[in-house]
Amino acid sequence: MNPEVLSWWLSPAVLGVLGLCVGSFLNVVIYRLPVMLERQWRRDSAEMLGQQLEEDEGSPFNLARPRSRCPHCGHTIHWYENIPVLSWLLLKGRCAGCKTRIPLRYPLVELLTGALFAAAGWKLGPQPQAALWCGVLAALVALTFIDWDTTLLPDDLTLPLLWAGLVAAALGWSQPLSTALWGAVAGYLSLWAVYWLFKLTTGKEGMGFGDFKLLAAIGAWLGASMLLPVLILASVAGTVVGLGMKFSGALREGRYVPFGPFLASGGVAVFLMGPDSVASWLGWY
């Protein structure tokens, strides 16, 4: 491809606009993927038990079907009502059919994804790695909100993210393969060890296996040396948010704050800071 054309397509402005559109799709993924997984688990359980599913359980439900509708009145959302951020502003944050308020989180996810895509373009410049990292950032955004909503980190996202990091390294698109491999190993085993130490000490489970896989995926993209700052940032942010929610009453009795969103945020922060800045911050130089 012509370098000038590539430079234009991978500019922060173009990637930012692309991120807005991807963010709109991520809103669908965040809502529908957990429902799709739950339906699949029910189908598998029914098949094992020899039971018959209800009719509505067998109706098509995936990332493309059925078309997006208002959950309150059933109004079908047309394409011009689904333009990232702009449609939400023109509709004044309300459904065109029943005027029910549309959650602010929808445009915020779009804006966040657009900002992260633009940041990747700014940091990496007009290089193919910028497009590669946009995919990583999109997956981390989806995992963040799914885990926050459901305390679930789907293998459908964590495992492809992990394998993509290893394959990208093997093809010479990111870091040396040995760095990515040991980053994945260190990411998984570090939280695995913490999990078992906590469980053997208290008899309780402090985190889910999805956290191990997510940190392994982050390690495959950043390397083992960057996992400590990721964990430091995630732990500090998680503690602050958890205490804030507890003292404000936002954290209900018996519930806990999922760790996945903070691992993802820590990974994004370390990526944007870069190895040199992180090493300087930790005093490794």
Phi, psi and chi 1 to 4 in degrees:
 res  aa     phi    psi   chi1   chi2   chi3   chi4
   1 MET       -  143.4 -178.7 -179.9  -69.5      -
   2 ASN   -55.8  129.3 -172.3  -56.8      -      -
   3 PRO   -55.4  -35.6  -25.6   34.7      -      -
   4 GLU   -68.3  -39.8  -67.4 -176.6   -0.3      -
   5 VAL   -65.8  -43.5  175.6      -      -      -
   6 LEU   -62.0  -40.9 -178.1   65.4      -      -
   7 SER   -62.2  -36.8  178.9      -      -      -
   8 TRP   -69.8  -46.2 -175.7   84.1      -      -
   9 TRP   -65.5  -30.8  -82.4  105.9      -      -
  10 LEU  -102.4   17.9  -63.7  178.5      -      -
  11 SER   -73.1  153.5   65.4      -      -      -
  12 PRO   -55.8  -37.3  -27.5   35.9      -      -
  13 ALA   -66.0  -46.8      -      -      -      -
  14 VAL   -67.2  -42.7  173.5      -      -      -
  15 LEU   -64.4  -34.4  -73.4  177.5      -      -
  16 GLY   -63.2  -43.0      -      -      -      -
  17 VAL   -65.6  -42.3  173.5      -      -      -
  18 LEU   -59.7  -39.8  174.1   62.8      -      -
  19 GLY   -62.4  -36.4      -      -      -      -
  20 LEU   -60.5  -42.9  -67.6  174.5      -      -
  21 CYS   -68.5  -42.4  -61.3      -      -      -
  22 VAL   -63.5  -38.4  171.5      -      -      -
  23 GLY   -60.2  -36.9      -      -      -      -
  24 SER   -62.6  -41.4 -179.8      -      -      -
  25 PHE   -67.9  -36.3  173.6   69.0      -      -
  26 LEU   -63.4  -32.6  -68.9 -177.3      -      -
  27 ASN   -58.3  -37.6  -82.1  -42.1      -      -
  28 VAL   -67.8  -44.8  176.7      -      -      -
  29 VAL   -61.3  -45.2  174.4      -      -      -
  30 ILE   -60.4  -38.7  -68.6  165.1      -      -
  31 TYR   -82.0  -44.1  170.1   71.7      -      -
  32 ARG   -86.2  -33.8  -65.2 -163.9 -179.5 -163.1
  33 LEU   -59.7  -45.8 -178.0   57.1      -      -
  34 PRO   -60.4  -37.4  -24.9   35.3      -      -
  35 VAL   -66.5  -41.4  178.5      -      -      -
  36 MET   -61.3  -42.3  -69.0  164.1   54.3      -
  37 LEU   -66.1  -41.1  -68.3  174.7      -      -
  38 GLU   -62.8  -41.3 -176.9  178.7   -4.8      -
  39 ARG   -64.1  -39.4  -72.9 -168.2  170.2 -158.8
  40 GLN   -65.6  -40.8 -176.6   60.9   52.3      -
  41 TRP   -62.8  -38.9  -63.0  -27.1      -      -
  42 ARG   -66.8  -40.8  -71.6 -179.5  178.4  176.8
  43 ARG   -63.2  -44.1  -75.8 -165.7  -67.5  -91.3
  44 ASP   -63.8  -41.7  -67.3  -17.0      -      -
  45 SER   -65.6  -42.9  -61.1      -      -      -
  46 ALA   -62.9  -39.8      -      -      -      -
  47 GLU   -65.7  -40.6 -177.3  177.2   -9.3      -
  48 MET   -67.1  -34.5  -68.3  177.3   61.5      -
  49 LEU   -91.0   -3.8  -64.2  172.3      -      -
  50 GLY    69.8   31.0      -      -      -      -
  51 GLN  -102.5  161.7  -62.8  177.0  -10.3      -
  52 GLN  -102.3  129.6 -173.1   72.0   26.7      -
  53 LEU   -76.0  154.0  -76.0  173.6      -      -
  54 GLU   -68.3  161.1  -63.2  179.2    4.9      -
  55 GLU   -59.3  -43.3  -71.3  -63.6  -35.2      -
  56 ASP   -68.1  -22.6   59.7  -19.7      -      -
  57 GLU   -69.5  -22.9  -70.3  -70.5  -23.1      -
  58 GLY   -94.5   -1.6      -      -      -      -
  59 SER   -71.8  148.8   58.5      -      -      -
  60 PRO   -60.6  130.8  -20.9   32.7      -      -
  61 PHE  -151.8  108.2 -171.9   90.7      -      -
  62 ASN  -147.7 -164.2   50.9   47.8      -      -
  63 LEU   -73.0  -13.1  -61.8 -179.7      -      -
  64 ALA  -111.4  -30.0      -      -      -      -
  65 ARG  -128.4  144.8  -62.7  177.0   61.5 -169.3
  66 PRO   -74.7  173.8   31.7  -37.5      -      -
  67 ARG   -64.2  150.9  -69.7 -177.6   57.6 -176.0
  68 SER   -62.5  136.3  -63.2      -      -      -
  69 ARG  -136.6  160.1  -62.2  175.2 -179.5  -87.2
  70 CYS   -69.8  127.2  171.4      -      -      -
  71 PRO   -68.4  -13.5   24.9  -33.3      -      -
  72 HIS   -93.3  -46.7  -62.6  -81.2      -      -
  73 CYS  -114.9   -7.9   68.8      -      -      -
  74 GLY    81.3    7.7      -      -      -      -
  75 HIS   -60.7  125.1  168.4   72.5      -      -
  76 THR   -70.2  129.5  -58.8      -      -      -
  77 ILE   -84.5  115.1  -60.3  175.9      -      -
  78 HIS   -79.8  165.9  -57.1  -71.8      -      -
  79 TRP   -60.0  -37.5   69.0  -93.7      -      -
  80 TYR   -75.7   -8.6   51.3   83.1      -      -
  81 GLU   -97.6    4.7  -63.0  170.4  -16.9      -
  82 ASN  -124.8   20.1 -153.9   26.9      -      -
  83 ILE   -73.7  127.5  -59.0  172.2      -      -
  84 PRO   -51.3  130.8  -26.5   35.3      -      -
  85 VAL    63.2  -50.4 -179.3      -      -      -
  86 LEU   -60.6  -45.9 -178.6   60.1      -      -
  87 SER   -62.8  -39.2  -69.2      -      -      -
  88 TRP   -62.1  -40.1 -171.5   87.6      -      -
  89 LEU   -68.6  -44.5  -67.7  173.3      -      -
  90 LEU   -65.9  -34.7  -67.3  175.8      -      -
  91 LEU   -81.7   -1.1  -68.7  169.6      -      -
  92 LYS    57.2   35.5  -61.1 -179.9  180.0  179.5
  93 GLY    69.1   23.9      -      -      -      -
  94 ARG  -133.1  152.8  -65.1 -175.0  179.2  -84.3
  95 CYS   -62.8  138.7  169.5      -      -      -
  96 ALA   -69.0  -21.8      -      -      -      -
  97 GLY   -89.2  -57.1      -      -      -      -
  98 CYS  -109.7   -2.7   63.8      -      -      -
  99 LYS    67.8   16.2  -54.8  -56.0  178.5 -175.7
 100 THR   -67.9  142.9  -60.3      -      -      -
 101 ARG   -65.4  131.5 -172.5  174.4  -62.6  -82.2
 102 ILE   -88.1  126.7  -57.8  171.6      -      -
 103 PRO   -53.7  140.7  -26.0   35.0      -      -
 104 LEU   -63.9  -20.9  179.8   60.8      -      -
 105 ARG   -62.8  -29.3 -163.1  175.1   83.4  171.0
 106 TYR   -60.3  -54.5  -71.9  104.0      -      -
 107 PRO   -67.6  -27.6   22.7  -34.0      -      -
 108 LEU   -67.0  -39.1  -71.5 -178.0      -      -
 109 VAL   -63.2  -41.1  168.1      -      -      -
 110 GLU   -63.9  -45.4  -65.2  165.6   -7.1      -
 111 LEU   -65.6  -40.7  -72.4  170.7      -      -
 112 LEU   -62.0  -46.1  173.5   62.2      -      -
 113 THR   -64.8  -41.9  -50.6      -      -      -
 114 GLY   -61.3  -42.3      -      -      -      -
 115 ALA   -65.4  -40.0      -      -      -      -
 116 LEU   -68.5  -39.7  -69.6  175.6      -      -
 117 PHE   -62.9  -43.9  -84.8   37.2      -      -
 118 ALA   -63.5  -38.7      -      -      -      -
 119 ALA   -65.1  -38.5      -      -      -      -
 120 ALA   -63.9  -41.2      -      -      -      -
 121 GLY   -64.9  -38.5      -      -      -      -
 122 TRP   -68.0  -40.4  170.9   79.2      -      -
 123 LYS   -73.8  -44.3  176.5  176.5  176.1   56.9
 124 LEU   -95.3  -15.6  -61.8  174.7      -      -
 125 GLY    75.9 -173.5      -      -      -      -
 126 PRO   -76.7   64.1   29.7  -35.3      -      -
 127 GLN  -119.0  150.7  -56.9  -66.2  -30.7      -
 128 PRO   -56.0  -27.4  -26.0   34.6      -      -
 129 GLN   -61.2  -26.1  -73.0   80.8   -1.2      -
 130 ALA   -64.3  -44.0      -      -      -      -
 131 ALA   -65.1  -37.5      -      -      -      -
 132 LEU   -61.9  -45.5 -159.5   60.7      -      -
 133 TRP   -71.5  -26.3  -94.9   97.4      -      -
 134 CYS   -61.1  -39.4  -75.8      -      -      -
 135 GLY   -63.8  -41.0      -      -      -      -
 136 VAL   -62.0  -46.5  175.6      -      -      -
 137 LEU   -64.0  -38.8  -65.5  169.8      -      -
 138 ALA   -62.1  -43.4      -      -      -      -
 139 ALA   -63.2  -39.7      -      -      -      -
 140 LEU   -67.8  -36.2  -69.0  176.9      -      -
 141 VAL   -63.6  -47.1  169.3      -      -      -
 142 ALA   -61.5  -44.5      -      -      -      -
 143 LEU   -64.1  -37.0  -74.8  165.3      -      -
 144 THR   -59.2  -50.3  -68.0      -      -      -
 145 PHE   -77.8  -32.3  -73.9   94.9      -      -
 146 ILE   -65.0  -44.8  -70.8  175.3      -      -
 147 ASP   -65.9  -38.3 -164.5   26.5      -      -
 148 TRP   -63.7  -38.7 -174.1  -95.9      -      -
 149 ASP   -77.3  -38.5  -70.2  -17.3      -      -
 150 THR  -123.7   -4.8   65.8      -      -      -
 151 THR    53.6   38.6   65.3      -      -      -
 152 LEU  -128.7  131.4  171.6   71.0      -      -
 153 LEU  -114.7   96.3  -72.6  168.0      -      -
 154 PRO   -63.5  136.3  -17.8   30.7      -      -
 155 ASP   -59.2  -27.1  -73.0   -9.8      -      -
 156 ASP   -60.0  -20.4  -59.4   60.3      -      -
 157 LEU  -111.5  -42.4  -66.1  178.0      -      -
 158 THR   -67.7  -43.2   54.7      -      -      -
 159 LEU   -69.2  -44.9  -64.7 -175.7      -      -
 160 PRO   -59.6  -35.8  -26.8   36.2      -      -
 161 LEU   -64.9  -40.7 -175.4   61.5      -      -
 162 LEU   -65.1  -50.3  167.6   59.4      -      -
 163 TRP   -65.7  -35.3  -77.6  108.4      -      -
 164 ALA   -62.7  -38.9      -      -      -      -
 165 GLY   -63.4  -40.6      -      -      -      -
 166 LEU   -70.4  -41.3  -65.0  175.7      -      -
 167 VAL   -66.8  -42.4  170.4      -      -      -
 168 ALA   -59.8  -39.7      -      -      -      -
 169 ALA   -67.7  -41.0      -      -      -      -
 170 ALA   -63.1  -32.2      -      -      -      -
 171 LEU   -87.0   -0.3  -65.9  174.9      -      -
 172 GLY    78.2   22.0      -      -      -      -
 173 TRP   -91.6  -13.8  -67.0  -10.3      -      -
 174 SER  -132.2 -100.1   55.3      -      -      -
 175 GLN  -114.9  170.9   55.1 -170.0  -14.4      -
 176 PRO   -56.3  145.9  -26.2   34.0      -      -
 177 LEU   -59.4  -40.1  178.3   57.6      -      -
 178 SER   -62.4  -36.8   59.7      -      -      -
 179 THR   -65.2  -44.3  -58.0      -      -      -
 180 ALA   -66.7  -41.7      -      -      -      -
 181 LEU   -63.1  -49.7  176.2   60.5      -      -
 182 TRP   -71.3  -25.7  -72.0  112.9      -      -
 183 GLY   -64.8  -41.8      -      -      -      -
 184 ALA   -66.2  -43.4      -      -      -      -
 185 VAL   -63.3  -47.9  171.5      -      -      -
 186 ALA   -64.5  -38.3      -      -      -      -
 187 GLY   -63.2  -44.3      -      -      -      -
 188 TYR   -69.6  -49.6 -170.8   91.7      -      -
 189 LEU   -69.0  -30.4  -70.2 -178.4      -      -
 190 SER   -63.6  -48.6   58.5      -      -      -
 191 LEU   -75.7  -29.7  -70.1 -173.9      -      -
 192 TRP   -60.9  -42.8  177.0   86.5      -      -
 193 ALA   -66.3  -41.3      -      -      -      -
 194 VAL   -63.4  -41.3  171.1      -      -      -
 195 TYR   -58.1  -49.6  167.6   87.3      -      -
 196 TRP   -72.9  -34.5  -80.3  107.6      -      -
 197 LEU   -62.6  -44.1  178.8   62.5      -      -
 198 PHE   -66.0  -41.5 -175.5   83.3      -      -
 199 LYS   -68.3  -41.4 -174.1  171.8 -176.8  177.9
 200 LEU   -68.8  -28.4  -68.5  173.6      -      -
 201 THR   -81.4  -41.9  -56.6      -      -      -
 202 THR  -109.9  -16.3   66.2      -      -      -
 203 GLY    79.2    6.9      -      -      -      -
 204 LYS  -118.5  159.3  -59.0  177.5 -179.0  178.8
 205 GLU   -94.0  120.5  -63.7 -176.2   -3.5      -
 206 GLY   -87.5  -17.7      -      -      -      -
 207 MET  -159.7  170.0   64.0 -178.8   70.4      -
 208 GLY   -97.8  164.4      -      -      -      -
 209 PHE   -65.9  -22.4  -79.9   48.4      -      -
 210 GLY   -62.5  -30.9      -      -      -      -
 211 ASP   -64.1  -38.5  -64.8  -45.2      -      -
 212 PHE   -60.2  -46.1  -47.6  165.7      -      -
 213 LYS   -68.2  -37.3  -60.4  167.9 -169.3  174.3
 214 LEU   -64.9  -44.9  175.0   56.7      -      -
 215 LEU   -68.2  -32.1 -169.1   58.6      -      -
 216 ALA   -62.5  -42.2      -      -      -      -
 217 ALA   -64.3  -42.5      -      -      -      -
 218 ILE   -62.7  -39.9  -67.2  172.8      -      -
 219 GLY   -63.9  -34.5      -      -      -      -
 220 ALA   -66.3  -26.0      -      -      -      -
 221 TRP   -95.2  -29.2  -75.4   98.3      -      -
 222 LEU  -108.1  -22.7  -66.7  176.2      -      -
 223 GLY    95.1  158.0      -      -      -      -
 224 ALA   -63.7  -34.5      -      -      -      -
 225 SER   -66.4  -19.5   62.9      -      -      -
 226 MET   -96.7   -0.4  -67.3  -66.4  102.6      -
 227 LEU   -72.8  -36.1  -69.3  178.4      -      -
 228 LEU   -60.1  -50.2  178.4   58.6      -      -
 229 PRO   -62.4  -33.1   15.9  -29.0      -      -
 230 VAL   -61.2  -45.4  168.9      -      -      -
 231 LEU   -68.1  -37.1  -75.0  170.4      -      -
 232 ILE   -63.0  -49.6  -68.5  174.2      -      -
 233 LEU   -62.1  -43.1  -69.5  171.2      -      -
 234 ALA   -64.9  -42.1      -      -      -      -
 235 SER   -67.1  -43.5  -60.9      -      -      -
 236 VAL   -64.3  -48.2  171.7      -      -      -
 237 ALA   -63.7  -41.9      -      -      -      -
 238 GLY   -64.2  -39.2      -      -      -      -
 239 THR   -65.4  -45.9  -59.5      -      -      -
 240 VAL   -61.6  -48.1  171.0      -      -      -
 241 VAL   -65.9  -42.6  172.0      -      -      -
 242 GLY   -62.1  -45.4      -      -      -      -
 243 LEU   -65.3  -39.8  -70.1  174.9      -      -
 244 GLY   -61.6  -42.8      -      -      -      -
 245 MET   -68.3  -36.0  -67.3 -179.5   66.4      -
 246 LYS   -66.8  -46.4 -178.3  176.6 -178.9  178.1
 247 PHE   -74.6  -23.2  -71.2  120.2      -      -
 248 SER   -88.3   -8.7   66.2      -      -      -
 249 GLY    86.0    5.1      -      -      -      -
 250 ALA   -76.1  -20.8      -      -      -      -
 251 LEU   -94.6  111.6 -173.6   61.6      -      -
 252 ARG   -72.0  155.9  -63.9 -166.5  -60.5  -86.6
 253 GLU   -59.3  131.7 -174.4   69.8   25.2      -
 254 GLY    85.9   -5.4      -      -      -      -
 255 ARG   -99.2  161.7  -63.7  -63.5  -60.6  -87.6
 256 TYR  -137.3  162.3   60.7   90.5      -      -
 257 VAL   -86.8  123.0  177.8      -      -      -
 258 PRO   -65.0  146.8   22.6  -32.5      -      -
 259 PHE   -88.5  -22.6 -164.6   39.1      -      -
 260 GLY   -54.1  -46.5      -      -      -      -
 261 PRO   -58.8  -32.4  -27.3   36.0      -      -
 262 PHE   -80.4  -33.2  -56.5  104.0      -      -
 263 LEU   -62.6  -45.3  -73.7  174.9      -      -
 264 ALA   -62.7  -44.0      -      -      -      -
 265 SER   -64.3  -39.4  -60.1      -      -      -
 266 GLY   -63.3  -40.7      -      -      -      -
 267 GLY   -63.4  -42.0      -      -      -      -
 268 VAL   -64.1  -43.4  170.9      -      -      -
 269 ALA   -62.7  -43.8      -      -      -      -
 270 VAL   -65.9  -40.1  167.8      -      -      -
 271 PHE   -59.7  -46.7  160.8   66.5      -      -
 272 LEU   -70.4  -33.6  -66.6  177.7      -      -
 273 MET   -69.6  -39.1  -69.1  169.9   64.6      -
 274 GLY    88.6  153.5      -      -      -      -
 275 PRO   -57.3  -41.3  -22.6   33.1      -      -
 276 ASP   -64.3  -45.5  -67.4  -21.3      -      -
 277 SER   -65.4  -38.7  -63.7      -      -      -
 278 VAL   -66.3  -44.9  169.8      -      -      -
 279 ALA   -61.8  -40.2      -      -      -      -
 280 SER   -65.4  -40.3  177.4      -      -      -
 281 TRP   -62.2  -39.1  167.2   53.5      -      -
 282 LEU   -85.0   -4.2  -67.3  174.9      -      -
 283 GLY    75.0   29.0      -      -      -      -
 284 TRP   -81.7  -12.9  -71.0   -9.0      -      -
 285 TYR   -92.4      -  -74.5  147.9      -      -
